[in-house]
Amino acid sequence: MPRDVREFTDISQILNRPRTVIKPTAYPWQQLALEVIERLRVPNFKRSSVFQACQQFPESIIRQAVIDTQELCQQGYRWQYFFKILGNYRQERPDRFNI
């Protein structure tokens, strides 16, 4: 089936072409987690941990941890450094962040 609109010969081909629908996230922290996963190249087996962290920590702390990770960890596994930084936030205020 042609992909370019100029290659269609009939209006029914235009109407019947497949459409990709991207569902929006249900909560803002899910979108934040997807951004963190993309920026830090988190592997598949650690993505659920990123979602859990984004759900439990405030957005400002997550964004600051991502910025710190990108500044301090130039090579290697950035996602591991990200979790170390979040661990430091939890140790500073253990009463606020129960994970």
N, C-alpha and C positions, 0 to 999 in steps of 0.2 A: 504494500500500500504506500503511495507517495506521501512524503512528509511535508514538502513545500506546498503552500497554498496555490502557487501558480501552476503546479503540475496537476491539479484536480481538473477533471473533465466534466464532472456532474455535481450538482448541489448536494445530492444525497451522499456523495463521498465526503464532502466537507462536514456534513452533519453527523455522519457515522464514524468519524475518526476517533480513536481512543483519546481520552483526556486523562491527564494525571492530576489527581486530587491529593493535596498535602493537608492532612488534618492539623489544625493548630493544637498547641499544647493546652492541657486543661488548667494548669497552674503556672504562675510566673516562675517558680523555682525550677520547673521542668525545662523551660526555655533557657534559664541560666545554666543548668546542668549540661544541656546540649552545647552551649557556647564553650563551656569549660572543656568538655570532651574534644571539641574541635580544635581549640587553641592549644591544648596540651598534648594532643594525640594520645589519648587514653586508650589502652587496649581493651578489647571486648570483655575480658574477664574482670575488669575493674570498673566498668561503667555503672554498675548498680551501686557501688560505693560512692561514686560521684553524685548520683541522684540522692542517696541517703544524706550525704553531707550538705547538699544544697537545700534539702528539705529542713534540716535541723539547725543550720547556721543562718544568720541574717545575710541578706544579699551583699551588704557593704563588706562584711568580713570575707566572703567568698571572692568578691572582686579584688579586694586588697591582697588576698592570698595568691590569686592568679597573677597580679602585677608583680608581686614579690618573687614569685616563681620564675617569671619570665626574665626579671632583672638578674637574679642570683644564679640561676641554673642555665648556663648557655648551651650545654650539651649533655647528653645522657638522658635518663628517664625523668622528664619534668614532672610527670604525674606523681612519682614517688616523693619528690620534693614538695609538691603541693600538699600531700597528706601530712608530711612532717610539719609544715607551717600550720596547718589546721590543728594538729596535735599540740602545738605550742599555744595557740589561742585557747584550747580547751584547758590546758594546764594553768594558764593565767587566771581564768574564771571558771573553775569547775562547777560552781553552783548554777551557772547560766546554761551551759551546754552539756547536757547529759546524753552521751552517745553510747 
